[in-house]
Amino acid sequence: MKKHIRQRVILDIINNYEVETQEELLQYLINRGINITQATISRDIKELKLIKVQGTDGKYKYATMDNKSRTIDKRLSEILKYFIISIEKAGNMIVINTISDAAKICAKAIKSNNIEGIIGIIAGEDTIFVAIKDINMVNSVLEEIKNLLK
Protein backbone atom coordinates (compact mmCIF):
# COMPACT_ATOMS: atom_id res chain seq x y z
CA MET A 1 0.00 0.00 0.00
CA LYS A 2 1.23 3.47 -0.86
CA LYS A 3 2.33 5.64 2.03
CA HIS A 4 -0.02 8.54 1.28
CA ILE A 5 -3.04 6.21 1.25
CA ARG A 6 -1.96 4.57 4.52
CA GLN A 7 -1.47 7.97 6.11
CA ARG A 8 -4.93 9.07 4.98
CA VAL A 9 -6.35 5.96 6.67
CA ILE A 10 -4.42 6.81 9.86
CA LEU A 11 -5.88 10.33 9.85
CA ASP A 12 -9.36 8.90 9.34
CA ILE A 13 -8.88 6.54 12.29
CA ILE A 14 -7.63 9.19 14.72
CA ASN A 15 -10.39 11.58 13.68
CA ASN A 16 -13.09 8.96 14.32
CA TYR A 17 -11.71 7.06 17.32
CA GLU A 18 -9.91 7.97 20.53
CA VAL A 19 -6.62 6.20 19.82
CA GLU A 20 -4.35 6.27 22.87
CA THR A 21 -1.36 4.15 21.78
CA GLN A 22 0.56 3.09 18.70
CA GLU A 23 -0.47 -0.49 19.45
CA GLU A 24 -4.13 0.53 19.37
CA LEU A 25 -3.58 2.35 16.06
CA LEU A 26 -1.86 -0.76 14.70
CA GLN A 27 -4.91 -2.85 15.64
CA TYR A 28 -7.26 -0.45 13.82
CA LEU A 29 -5.02 -0.66 10.74
CA ILE A 30 -4.92 -4.46 10.88
CA ASN A 31 -8.73 -4.49 11.13
CA ARG A 32 -8.77 -2.50 7.88
CA GLY A 33 -6.44 -4.98 6.21
CA ILE A 34 -3.30 -2.87 6.50
CA ASN A 35 -0.37 -4.84 7.91
CA ILE A 36 2.59 -2.64 8.87
CA THR A 37 5.25 -2.58 11.55
CA GLN A 38 5.39 -0.52 14.72
CA ALA A 39 8.38 1.35 13.25
CA THR A 40 6.33 2.37 10.21
CA ILE A 41 3.53 3.64 12.45
CA SER A 42 6.06 5.63 14.44
CA ARG A 43 7.43 7.23 11.25
CA ASP A 44 3.91 7.98 9.98
CA ILE A 45 3.00 9.64 13.29
CA LYS A 46 6.10 11.81 13.03
CA GLU A 47 5.50 12.72 9.37
CA LEU A 48 1.82 13.51 10.01
CA LYS A 49 2.88 15.62 13.00
CA LEU A 50 0.35 13.89 15.22
CA ILE A 51 0.27 14.98 18.84
CA LYS A 52 -1.34 13.71 22.01
CA VAL A 53 -4.15 15.73 23.55
CA GLN A 54 -6.34 15.07 26.55
CA GLY A 55 -9.62 13.45 25.57
CA THR A 56 -13.03 13.93 27.16
CA ASP A 57 -12.34 11.06 29.56
CA GLY A 58 -9.05 12.59 30.75
CA LYS A 59 -6.91 10.06 28.86
CA TYR A 60 -4.47 11.16 26.17
CA LYS A 61 -5.19 10.37 22.52
CA TYR A 62 -3.62 11.06 19.15
CA ALA A 63 -4.84 14.13 17.27
CA THR A 64 -3.84 16.38 14.43
CA MET A 65 -2.59 19.88 15.16
CA ASP A 66 -5.95 21.14 13.84
CA ASN A 67 -7.76 19.13 16.53
CA LYS A 68 -5.44 20.62 19.16
CA SER A 69 -6.42 24.09 17.98
CA ARG A 70 -10.08 23.20 18.37
CA THR A 71 -9.38 21.89 21.88
CA ILE A 72 -7.56 25.10 22.79
CA ASP A 73 -10.37 27.20 21.31
CA LYS A 74 -12.88 25.26 23.38
CA ARG A 75 -10.86 25.84 26.56
CA LEU A 76 -10.53 29.56 25.83
CA SER A 77 -14.27 29.76 25.26
CA GLU A 78 -14.89 28.04 28.60
CA ILE A 79 -12.52 30.49 30.34
CA LEU A 80 -14.30 33.46 28.82
CA LYS A 81 -17.78 32.11 29.67
CA TYR A 82 -16.80 31.55 33.27
CA PHE A 83 -14.98 34.84 33.90
CA ILE A 84 -16.83 37.49 31.85
CA ILE A 85 -19.67 39.27 33.63
CA SER A 86 -20.68 41.86 31.01
CA ILE A 87 -19.73 43.33 27.63
CA GLU A 88 -20.74 46.83 26.50
CA LYS A 89 -19.99 49.23 23.66
CA ALA A 90 -18.60 52.69 24.49
CA GLY A 91 -17.86 54.76 21.39
CA ASN A 92 -15.07 53.05 19.49
CA MET A 93 -14.32 50.82 22.48
CA ILE A 94 -15.73 47.72 24.05
CA VAL A 95 -15.66 47.47 27.84
CA ILE A 96 -15.64 44.00 29.34
CA ASN A 97 -16.17 43.38 33.05
CA THR A 98 -14.82 40.16 34.55
CA ILE A 99 -14.70 38.57 37.94
CA SER A 100 -11.86 39.86 40.13
CA ASP A 101 -8.33 39.10 38.86
CA ALA A 102 -9.57 37.56 35.58
CA ALA A 103 -9.22 40.48 33.17
CA LYS A 104 -5.66 39.68 32.04
CA ILE A 105 -6.36 36.04 31.17
CA CYS A 106 -9.55 37.02 29.34
CA ALA A 107 -7.71 39.76 27.44
CA LYS A 108 -5.06 37.25 26.33
CA ALA A 109 -7.77 34.83 25.19
CA ILE A 110 -9.48 37.56 23.17
CA LYS A 111 -6.19 38.80 21.72
CA SER A 112 -5.16 35.28 20.68
CA ASN A 113 -8.15 35.17 18.32
CA ASN A 114 -6.74 38.02 16.19
CA ILE A 115 -10.12 39.65 15.69
CA GLU A 116 -10.04 42.11 12.80
CA GLY A 117 -10.54 45.69 13.93
CA ILE A 118 -8.98 45.40 17.38
CA ILE A 119 -5.99 47.74 17.63
CA GLY A 120 -5.31 47.36 21.33
CA ILE A 121 -6.43 45.74 24.56
CA ILE A 122 -5.78 47.00 28.08
CA ALA A 123 -6.60 44.78 31.05
CA GLY A 124 -6.82 45.81 34.67
CA GLU A 125 -7.96 43.71 37.61
CA ASP A 126 -11.57 43.19 36.54
CA THR A 127 -12.01 45.38 33.46
CA ILE A 128 -10.82 45.10 29.86
CA PHE A 129 -10.80 48.00 27.39
CA VAL A 130 -10.78 46.91 23.76
CA ALA A 131 -9.90 49.71 21.32
CA ILE A 132 -11.49 49.38 17.90
CA LYS A 133 -9.80 50.83 14.80
CA ASP A 134 -12.99 52.31 13.33
CA ILE A 135 -16.29 53.06 15.04
CA ASN A 136 -18.06 51.29 12.15
CA MET A 137 -16.34 48.04 13.17
CA VAL A 138 -17.49 48.07 16.80
CA ASN A 139 -20.62 45.96 16.23
CA SER A 140 -18.77 43.28 14.24
CA VAL A 141 -15.98 43.09 16.85
CA LEU A 142 -18.59 42.89 19.61
CA GLU A 143 -20.28 39.98 17.82
CA GLU A 144 -16.92 38.21 17.35
CA ILE A 145 -16.20 38.51 21.07
CA LYS A 146 -19.69 37.28 21.95
CA ASN A 147 -19.18 34.32 19.60
CA LEU A 148 -16.13 33.35 21.66
CA LEU A 149 -18.50 32.82 24.60
CA LYS A 150 -20.59 30.23 22.74
C-alpha distance (Angstrom), angle and dihedral (degrees) to the residues before:
residue distance angle dihedral
M1 . . .
K2 3.78 . .
K3 3.79 116.5 .
H4 3.81 96.0 -123.9
I5 3.82 91.4 53.5
R6 3.82 91.8 47.8
Q7 3.79 90.6 48.9
R8 3.81 90.8 50.5
V9 3.81 88.4 53.5
I10 3.82 90.1 50.0
L11 3.81 90.6 52.2
D12 3.80 90.1 49.0
I13 3.81 90.9 51.4
I14 3.81 95.9 49.2
N15 3.81 91.4 45.5
N16 3.81 92.0 52.8
Y17 3.81 102.8 34.7
E18 3.79 135.8 40.3
V19 3.80 98.3 -115.5
E20 3.80 111.2 -172.5
T21 3.82 103.4 175.4
Q22 3.78 141.7 27.6
E23 3.80 88.1 -116.8
E24 3.80 90.3 56.8
L25 3.82 90.4 48.8
L26 3.80 89.2 49.6
Q27 3.82 89.8 53.8
Y28 3.82 91.7 51.7
L29 3.80 89.5 50.3
I30 3.81 92.3 48.6
N31 3.82 89.0 50.4
R32 3.82 87.1 56.3
G33 3.79 91.5 50.4
I34 3.79 96.4 -102.5
N35 3.80 112.3 131.5
I36 3.80 113.3 -168.5
T37 3.78 137.4 144.7
Q38 3.78 129.1 -100.2
A39 3.82 88.7 -112.9
T40 3.81 91.0 57.0
I41 3.80 90.9 50.3
S42 3.78 89.6 50.3
R43 3.83 91.2 51.9
D44 3.82 91.5 46.6
I45 3.81 91.2 50.9
K46 3.80 89.6 51.7
E47 3.83 94.1 46.3
L48 3.81 92.3 46.6
K49 3.81 88.9 48.3
L50 3.78 91.3 -130.4
I51 3.77 116.4 178.7
K52 3.78 135.8 -168.7
V53 3.80 118.6 -110.7
Q54 3.76 131.3 176.6
G55 3.79 111.9 -95.3
T56 3.79 128.2 -145.6
D57 3.81 90.3 -89.8
G58 3.82 93.1 53.4
K59 3.81 93.7 -106.5
Y60 3.80 121.4 119.0
K61 3.80 120.1 -109.4
Y62 3.78 137.8 177.1
A63 3.80 116.9 -93.1
T64 3.77 140.5 163.0
M65 3.79 119.7 -107.1
D66 3.82 87.0 -106.9
N67 3.81 90.0 59.5
K68 3.81 89.5 49.9
S69 3.79 89.3 54.6
R70 3.79 90.1 52.5
T71 3.81 89.9 49.5
I72 3.80 91.0 50.5
D73 3.81 91.1 46.8
K74 3.80 89.6 51.8
R75 3.81 91.5 50.7
L76 3.81 91.9 48.5
S77 3.79 89.8 50.0
E78 3.80 90.3 51.5
I79 3.82 90.6 49.7
L80 3.79 91.7 51.0
K81 3.82 93.5 46.2
Y82 3.78 91.5 51.5
F83 3.81 98.8 44.3
I84 3.82 106.1 34.4
I85 3.80 115.8 90.4
S86 3.82 101.3 175.2
I87 3.80 143.6 -6.6
E88 3.82 123.4 -155.7
K89 3.79 138.5 171.1
A90 3.82 118.7 -122.3
G91 3.80 112.7 178.0
N92 3.79 107.9 -65.3
M93 3.81 90.9 -13.1
I94 3.75 137.6 79.2
V95 3.80 117.6 -144.1
I96 3.79 117.0 -154.4
N97 3.80 122.4 -169.3
T98 3.80 118.2 -156.6
I99 3.75 136.7 178.7
S100 3.81 113.7 -82.1
D101 3.83 115.6 -64.3
A102 3.83 93.7 5.1
A103 3.80 101.7 97.6
K104 3.82 96.5 90.8
I105 3.81 95.6 51.3
C106 3.81 90.9 45.8
A107 3.81 91.2 48.5
K108 3.81 90.5 52.1
A109 3.81 90.6 49.3
I110 3.81 91.4 50.9
K111 3.81 92.6 44.6
S112 3.81 92.0 50.2
N113 3.81 89.2 63.0
N114 3.83 91.8 64.1
I115 3.79 93.8 -140.3
E116 3.79 111.2 -163.1
G117 3.78 112.5 -113.9
I118 3.80 98.4 30.6
I119 3.81 109.6 118.6
G120 3.79 98.2 171.8
I121 3.78 145.6 -1.6
I122 3.80 126.7 -155.3
A123 3.80 119.6 -170.4
G124 3.77 127.2 -166.3
E125 3.79 127.6 173.6
D126 3.79 98.3 -64.1
T127 3.81 105.1 -6.7
I128 3.80 133.4 73.5
F129 3.80 124.1 -163.7
V130 3.80 113.9 -158.2
A131 3.82 113.7 -165.9
I132 3.79 114.5 -150.2
K133 3.81 121.0 -151.6
D134 3.81 95.3 -136.3
I135 3.79 128.9 18.4
N136 3.82 88.3 -132.0
M137 3.82 89.0 64.0
V138 3.81 96.4 54.1
N139 3.81 95.7 93.0
S140 3.81 94.1 48.6
V141 3.82 91.9 47.4
L142 3.80 89.9 47.6
E143 3.81 90.1 52.7
E144 3.82 91.3 48.2
I145 3.80 90.6 52.8
K146 3.81 91.4 46.8
N147 3.82 89.3 50.3
L148 3.80 88.2 58.1
L149 3.81 87.5 63.1
K150 3.81 93.4 58.1
